[in-house]
Amino acid sequence: MGVAVLWALVGQAQALTSQQALAIASGDSESRVQALNQAVLDADAKTQAFIQALADDSVKFTEDKVFIIKDDKGYDPVTGAEVTVPETAEDVVNNNYMRSALDAAQAALRLTSPDEKVRAEAADALFKDPDESRLALVEKALAAEKSDAVKAKLEMARAASLISSQDKSRRLQAAKLLAESKSPDTKLLLNERLSTEDDPQVKAALKTAIADIDASLVWGERLAAIFSGVSLGSVLLLAALGLAITYGLMGVINMAHGELMMIGAYATYVMQGVFRSYLPEAWFSFYLVAAIPVAFCASALVGAILERGVIRFLYGRPLETLLATWGISLVLQQLVRSFFGAQNVGVENPSWMSGGVQLMNNLTLPWNRICIVIFAVLVLLAMGWLIGRTRLGLFVRGVTQNRPIASCMGVNTARIDTYAFALGSGIAGLAGCALSQIGNVGPDLGQSYIVDSFMVVVMGGVGQLAGTVYAALGLGILNKFIEGWAGAVLAKIAVLVFLIVFIQKRPQGIFAVKGRSAEA
């Protein structure tokens, strides 16, 4: 907030005095905060400007005088006149406690802004940093407030100020009021007060309020875990869809699949740079739309070269294929390090993917995660249509089920192998494009997902897209629920153990392949 951006307080404001300014700028932190809170109760424009200067570390003082420093010149905070700053003047030092008080004071001054959003944000700030000395100011703003939404926030800020009151009845009243908030911030505030509360009756009221809030938050936490699981599952699905072709349909153990995802992520990074450097700024929000086909084509091209140059000579030799693709993965990682450096690169979310949708007090769905879930569904539908309804899909399925008969019927199996591998690689590039929006982009990006991708394909059933979907979502949700009470490391171990047991009991996966290939 600049000095020029000031709002008049409700009621008659009192002018800042030299004694007030000196009391706020010098002395111990407790006395300074007390003087600051007193000044805020009836602040005029000069008081607000002085508080802003304090927050900006632009104030000096002597034993009997205070100076605002601006452009290397000194100004009297009371009159605004330019004055000479003595060489003995000291800088005002604000510790964390004082800075917190200054932030709260500025929030209190914004309670009378003509903008409803600003007033709501100010009420939230006061709720998070309550102080009984500001109670009169909150009540004054509450009496003048017309918006029901802001008034509700001010009521919570008032209750938060009362929770640390010396009056037992006020603390009991505040505990009952705060129990109606049903928010994690309120629960944190009550827990902090509970740790210092001595009165048994107030302690009981605080525990009751916390229990009420927990009961209301439990569904938000459950829904958050489900959404996190679906979000993780959609990422696993994108990462595994390419393997569902290269491994599931073609039987190729491609250890370079993660690096194909990495190429898609770096293609997104390159498109971001192109839009930022060569196109109008207004177009930058659409760079991701252009990056999707570029990421697909870049990874598909590398996949086609990989299949034609190496893998076509290794069909039917899984161990050699595994070793060859593992070596290729190392080469691709080193190439990326040579071109882009070993450090992670930053890929920004477009403006329309920033923020989120708040459904409950403790449940906010980020737009970038929502978009990735939708993107995964669209890619899956496109894959299903391509494999099930197009001529290329027919040839891929025919070559997969019976290569000799397909060749006898005139299908160029070598070309279909290249097309299928390029398609699987291109989908890996799309996965990398999506991953660039939720995590770091670096040479090791694909290594975090390659094992999980193979787990999804094997659990779903080799060659089964429907099984891949069920496995990805199931593993994602299971992982998040276990992570909630056991931690991320134990959740990974638990999911791996579950998968081992599952494969032991059902080696064909969720859906077994039907037809002659299953009987052979």
ZIUR-V982499 format. One record per pair of residues at least 24 apart in sequence whose C-alpha atoms are under 7 Angstrom apart, sorted by the first residue. I is the first residue (numbers start at 1). J is the second residue. D is the distance in Angstrom with one decimal. If there is no record, write none. Layout:
i->I j->J d->D
i->I j->J d->D
This chain:
i->3 j->49 d->5.2
i->3 j->52 d->6.8
i->6 j->45 d->6.6
i->7 j->112 d->6.8
i->7 j->113 d->5.9
i->9 j->112 d->5.9
i->10 j->112 d->6.8
i->13 j->42 d->4.8
i->13 j->43 d->5.5
i->13 j->44 d->5.1
i->14 j->42 d->5.5
i->14 j->43 d->6.0
i->14 j->44 d->5.9
i->15 j->43 d->7.0
i->15 j->44 d->5.7
i->16 j->44 d->6.9
i->16 j->46 d->6.4
i->16 j->47 d->5.5
i->16 j->78 d->5.9
i->17 j->78 d->6.1
i->18 j->78 d->6.4
i->21 j->66 d->6.6
i->22 j->65 d->6.5
i->22 j->66 d->6.0
i->25 j->92 d->6.2
i->29 j->98 d->6.4
i->33 j->98 d->6.7
i->33 j->101 d->6.4
i->37 j->105 d->7.0
i->37 j->133 d->6.4
i->37 j->134 d->6.4
i->40 j->105 d->6.5
i->41 j->137 d->5.6
i->46 j->77 d->6.7
i->46 j->78 d->6.7
i->50 j->77 d->6.2
i->51 j->102 d->6.9
i->55 j->99 d->6.9
i->55 j->102 d->6.4
i->57 j->92 d->6.9
i->59 j->91 d->6.3
i->59 j->92 d->5.8
i->60 j->89 d->5.8
i->60 j->90 d->5.3
i->60 j->91 d->4.4
i->60 j->92 d->5.5
i->61 j->89 d->5.2
i->61 j->90 d->5.4
i->61 j->91 d->6.6
i->61 j->92 d->6.8
i->62 j->88 d->7.0
i->62 j->89 d->4.9
i->62 j->90 d->6.5
i->104 j->129 d->6.6
i->111 j->141 d->6.4
i->112 j->141 d->6.8
i->119 j->150 d->6.9
i->120 j->150 d->5.2
i->120 j->153 d->6.8
i->123 j->153 d->5.8
i->123 j->154 d->5.5
i->123 j->157 d->6.3
i->124 j->153 d->6.6
i->126 j->157 d->5.9
i->127 j->156 d->6.6
i->127 j->157 d->4.2
i->127 j->160 d->5.9
i->130 j->157 d->6.9
i->130 j->160 d->5.6
i->130 j->161 d->4.7
i->131 j->161 d->5.0
i->132 j->161 d->4.7
i->132 j->162 d->6.1
i->132 j->165 d->6.4
i->135 j->161 d->6.4
i->171 j->202 d->6.9
i->172 j->202 d->5.8
i->172 j->205 d->6.6
i->175 j->205 d->6.2
i->175 j->206 d->5.7
i->175 j->209 d->6.3
i->176 j->209 d->6.6
i->179 j->209 d->4.6
i->179 j->210 d->6.9
i->179 j->212 d->6.4
i->179 j->213 d->6.1
i->182 j->213 d->4.9
i->182 j->216 d->6.2
i->182 j->217 d->6.8
i->183 j->213 d->6.9
i->183 j->361 d->5.3
i->183 j->362 d->6.5
i->184 j->362 d->6.5
i->187 j->213 d->6.7
i->217 j->362 d->6.7
i->220 j->360 d->6.4
i->220 j->362 d->5.8
i->220 j->363 d->5.5
i->221 j->362 d->7.0
i->224 j->363 d->5.9
i->225 j->480 d->6.0
i->225 j->481 d->6.2
i->226 j->477 d->6.0
i->228 j->480 d->6.6
i->229 j->476 d->4.5
i->229 j->477 d->3.6
i->229 j->480 d->5.3
i->230 j->473 d->5.8
i->230 j->476 d->6.2
i->230 j->477 d->6.0
i->231 j->369 d->6.2
i->231 j->373 d->6.1
i->232 j->476 d->5.1
i->233 j->472 d->4.8
i->233 j->473 d->4.2
i->233 j->475 d->6.8
i->233 j->476 d->4.3
i->233 j->477 d->6.9
i->234 j->373 d->5.5
i->234 j->376 d->5.8
i->234 j->472 d->6.9
i->234 j->473 d->6.8
i->236 j->453 d->6.3
i->236 j->472 d->5.6
i->237 j->468 d->6.9
i->237 j->469 d->6.3
i->237 j->472 d->5.3
i->238 j->376 d->5.9
i->238 j->431 d->5.0
i->239 j->428 d->6.0
i->239 j->431 d->5.4
i->239 j->449 d->6.9
i->239 j->453 d->5.9
i->240 j->453 d->4.5
i->240 j->454 d->6.9
i->240 j->456 d->6.5
i->240 j->457 d->6.4
i->241 j->427 d->6.8
i->242 j->424 d->3.9
i->242 j->425 d->5.9
i->242 j->427 d->5.2
i->242 j->428 d->5.3
i->243 j->424 d->6.4
i->244 j->457 d->6.0
i->244 j->463 d->5.9
i->244 j->465 d->6.8
i->245 j->420 d->6.9
i->245 j->424 d->5.5
i->245 j->463 d->7.0
i->246 j->421 d->5.7
i->246 j->424 d->5.8
i->248 j->457 d->6.9
i->248 j->462 d->4.5
i->248 j->463 d->4.0
i->249 j->400 d->6.0
i->249 j->463 d->4.8
i->250 j->400 d->6.4
i->252 j->318 d->6.8
i->253 j->318 d->6.6
i->253 j->321 d->6.5
i->253 j->322 d->5.5
i->254 j->322 d->6.2
i->254 j->325 d->5.7
i->255 j->322 d->6.2
i->255 j->325 d->5.1
i->255 j->326 d->5.0
i->255 j->329 d->6.8
i->256 j->325 d->5.3
i->256 j->326 d->5.9
i->256 j->328 d->6.4
i->256 j->329 d->4.5
i->257 j->428 d->6.9
i->257 j->450 d->6.8
i->258 j->446 d->3.6
i->258 j->447 d->5.7
i->258 j->449 d->6.7
i->258 j->450 d->5.4
i->259 j->329 d->5.9
i->259 j->332 d->6.6
i->259 j->333 d->6.9
i->259 j->446 d->5.4
i->260 j->299 d->5.5
i->260 j->425 d->6.2
i->260 j->428 d->5.8
i->260 j->429 d->5.9
i->261 j->428 d->4.7
i->261 j->429 d->4.6
i->261 j->431 d->6.0
i->261 j->432 d->4.2
i->261 j->446 d->5.9
i->262 j->432 d->5.6
i->262 j->443 d->6.8
i->262 j->445 d->5.8
i->262 j->446 d->5.6
i->263 j->299 d->6.0
i->263 j->429 d->6.3
i->264 j->295 d->4.3
i->264 j->296 d->6.6
i->264 j->298 d->6.7
i->264 j->299 d->6.0
i->264 j->429 d->3.8
i->264 j->430 d->6.1
i->264 j->432 d->4.7
i->264 j->433 d->5.3
i->265 j->429 d->6.9
i->265 j->432 d->4.3
i->265 j->433 d->4.6
i->265 j->435 d->7.0
i->265 j->436 d->5.5
i->265 j->441 d->6.5
i->267 j->291 d->6.8
i->267 j->294 d->6.6
i->267 j->295 d->5.2
i->268 j->295 d->6.3
i->268 j->433 d->5.8
i->269 j->347 d->5.8
i->285 j->350 d->4.7
i->285 j->351 d->5.9
i->292 j->430 d->6.4
i->292 j->433 d->6.6
i->295 j->429 d->5.2
i->295 j->430 d->6.0
i->295 j->433 d->6.4
i->296 j->426 d->4.3
i->296 j->427 d->6.3
i->296 j->429 d->5.0
i->296 j->430 d->5.6
i->297 j->426 d->6.1
i->299 j->425 d->5.5
i->299 j->426 d->4.9
i->299 j->429 d->5.1
i->300 j->422 d->4.4
i->300 j->423 d->6.1
i->300 j->425 d->4.9
i->300 j->426 d->4.1
i->301 j->422 d->6.6
i->303 j->421 d->6.3
i->303 j->422 d->4.9
i->303 j->425 d->5.3
i->304 j->418 d->5.7
i->304 j->421 d->6.5
i->304 j->422 d->4.8
i->307 j->418 d->6.0
i->307 j->421 d->6.7
i->308 j->418 d->6.7
i->333 j->443 d->5.4
i->336 j->443 d->6.3
i->337 j->443 d->6.5
i->342 j->443 d->6.8
i->343 j->442 d->6.5
i->344 j->440 d->6.2
i->344 j->441 d->5.4
i->344 j->442 d->4.3
i->345 j->441 d->5.5
i->345 j->442 d->6.3
i->346 j->440 d->6.9
i->346 j->441 d->6.8
i->347 j->436 d->6.3
i->347 j->437 d->6.8
i->348 j->437 d->6.9
i->349 j->437 d->5.9
i->368 j->437 d->6.7
i->372 j->434 d->6.3
i->396 j->420 d->6.7
i->401 j->517 d->5.9
i->458 j->509 d->6.1
i->459 j->503 d->6.9
i->459 j->509 d->4.6
i->459 j->510 d->6.2
i->460 j->509 d->5.1
i->460 j->510 d->4.9
i->460 j->511 d->6.3
i->461 j->508 d->5.7
i->461 j->509 d->4.0
i->461 j->510 d->5.5
i->461 j->511 d->5.1
i->461 j->512 d->5.7
i->464 j->511 d->6.7
i->467 j->510 d->5.8
i->467 j->511 d->5.8
